[in-house]
């Protein structure tokens, strides 16, 4: 949100939570769908970080244009539309 605000863009983001406790930390609407973010404080990546992103991407009528995990470890790119990035790298880009 702060990155978008500081770059002069609208911070029209929101979070998602359903009745079953499924949640996404931050979602930004885009022209081609929704950009979803899971934000973790851990230094080591674990595949469970993307579980909510995977589940939400299967909801009918909901289009995720990209899925992102922001955390304290090393940044890397992973296939299937999932981008894993270090928090410092994300905010400095």
N, C-alpha and C positions, 0 to 999 in steps of 0.2 A: 504494500500500500504506500509506504513512504517513498519507495523508488519511483512509483508512478506519479505521486504527488510532486516530488522534486523535479521530475522531468516535464512537468506542466500538463500531464495527462490526468484525466478523471480517474479517481480511485473507486469506480463503481463495482468493486468486488464484494463478495459475500461468502459466508460459510454454508455448508450443507450438513444437515443432520436429519435422518428419518426416524420413524417411530421405533425401529429396531436397534438404534444406536449407531448405525452406519454414518460416518461423518467424513467430510473433507475439510481441511483447515482453511483453505482460501480458494475461491473461484473467481476468475475474471471473464466476463462475457467478451467474445470476439465475433467477428463477422462469420467465421466458419465453424463456430461452436463455442465451447467453454474451455478455458485453460485452467486446469485443476492442479492445486499444490498441496502436498503433504510436507509439513515442516517438522524436522526432528532435531533434537539437541545432541544426538549421539555422534561420536567420531568414527564409528565403524558402521558401514552399510549392512543392513539385513534385509532379506527379501520380504519380510513382513511389512516393511515400510510402504510397499506398494499395494498391499491387500485392499485397502479401502478404494484406491484408485481403480483397481481391477474390477471390483464389485460395482462401483458407480458407473463405470464405462459400459456395463451390461444392462443398465436400466433403459427400457424401451422409451424412445422419444427424447432421450438425453444424449447429445452429441458432444464428446470431449475432443476438441481439436488437438490438444496435447495434454500429457500427464507429466508432472514434475515432482521430484523429491529434492528438497533443499535440506542439507545437513552439514555437520561440522567436519566431515571427512574429505577425502580426495574426490574431486569432481571426475565424472566419467560419463560417457554416452552409452545408453543401452537401447537395443532395438525395440520394436513394437510400440513406438510413440512415447516411450518412457525416457525422460531426461533426468539424470541424477547429477546434482551440482552442489559444490561447496557453497556455503552461505556467503562467504567473502567474495568469491568469484561471481556469484549471482548478482550481488548488490553493486559490484564494481563494473559490471558489463553494461 
